[in-house]
Amino acid sequence: MTSHFLQTNGIRLHYLDHAGPEPPLVLLHGLTGNAHAFDGLIQAAE
């Protein structure tokens, strides 16, 4: 897993990149979540 930041339209976005052989899948958490909200799901898929 690698942590990245992206600056666009005056907004700084943080995202985690979990490398894998499948096509990319974007997971978005809710208002009270954070970048690690899906850690358990990612571990289960490995």
Residue, then its C-alpha position, 0 to 999 in steps of 0.5 A: m500500500t502506498s499513500h498519495f495526495l492529489q491537489t486539484n481545483g483547490i482541494r487536497l485529496h488523500y488516497l491509498d493505492h493497494a497494487g493488484p492485478e485486477p482493474p482499479l476499484v474506487l472505494l469512498h467512505g462516508l462523512t465520518g470515515n477515513a482512508h483506512a475505513f476499508d482496511g479489513l475488506i482489502q485484507a480479506a481480498e488478498 
